[in-house]
Amino acid sequence: MDRQLTVEFPWLSLVAGGPPAAPVWVNNPATDSRQLSAQAYVQEMKLDLSGYVQSDLTVGFRRSFEQLGGANSIFWETYDVNNDAITETVIISSVPFNDAQLQAAILSSPGFIPYQFVGIDFGNFNRTHIIHGTYDVMYANSTIGAGAFTAKGNAVLMSVQSNDFSSLEPTAADCLYCYRVFLLPAPGTEEGGVSQLSLGPKRVILDAFTVEEPDLEYMMRLKRSYELANQV
């Protein structure tokens, strides 16, 4: 039977605040976003699939896609193209991530063989864990509607690299873990740097279906779901 599963992420709107010697990002207005570190934020939710599991149904996926509900904008006192990129990754996984693994996902998308950075927890994810995954690197659009980078100005953000690493793997997991993770520029001051960020709300739509598999196949898939959950 066909299903449409939807994940809704809110705006991320931040302004630079705090003392000039130690500026910080401040929610403006407060949204359902959590700070992971000085420059990293996450929005998170769960998709409950327990009703399908209780009915012994497997959930499969034909495709997934994202919709953006507003412009991504950046404001600055001065803008440094070498340091003021914004990275965003969206992950829908059959297993949970801890905070360290969410930050590591900005460096290397989960499910791939990671570069061996010492002391970074990439987890033990493989392709089948990641139902939906995208990765975007954005900079201020310097061609259309942008102010000079050496003076106070603003622009919309333009994606310069966009990757998709969705597996669309069928699952018998009882929920999906949904994350939208940002790595931001350091907050600026009145003397220079980025002063405000506004990143639009995002919707992820999973074109899904449920199917009743033969008992042996379903039990093997259910066993595999629990094994995968215990590997990370």
KAWODA-V757487 format. One record per run of one state. SS is the DSSP state (helix for helix, strand for strand, loop for the rest). FROM is the first residue (numbers start at 1). TO is the last residue. If there is no record, write none. Layout:
ss=SS from=FROM to=TO
ss=SS from=FROM to=TO
This chain:
ss=loop from=1 to=1
ss=strand from=2 to=9
ss=loop from=10 to=11
ss=strand from=12 to=17
ss=loop from=18 to=19
ss=helix from=20 to=22
ss=loop from=23 to=23
ss=strand from=24 to=27
ss=loop from=28 to=33
ss=strand from=34 to=37
ss=loop from=38 to=39
ss=strand from=40 to=48
ss=loop from=49 to=49
ss=helix from=50 to=54
ss=loop from=55 to=57
ss=strand from=58 to=68
ss=loop from=69 to=72
ss=strand from=73 to=76
ss=loop from=77 to=85
ss=strand from=86 to=93
ss=loop from=94 to=98
ss=helix from=99 to=107
ss=loop from=108 to=126
ss=helix from=127 to=129
ss=strand from=130 to=140
ss=loop from=141 to=152
ss=strand from=153 to=164
ss=loop from=165 to=170
ss=strand from=171 to=171
ss=loop from=172 to=174
ss=strand from=175 to=183
ss=loop from=184 to=186
ss=strand from=187 to=187
ss=loop from=188 to=188
ss=strand from=189 to=189
ss=loop from=190 to=191
ss=strand from=192 to=192
ss=loop from=193 to=193
ss=strand from=194 to=199
ss=loop from=200 to=201
ss=strand from=202 to=211
ss=loop from=212 to=214
ss=helix from=215 to=231
ss=loop from=232 to=232
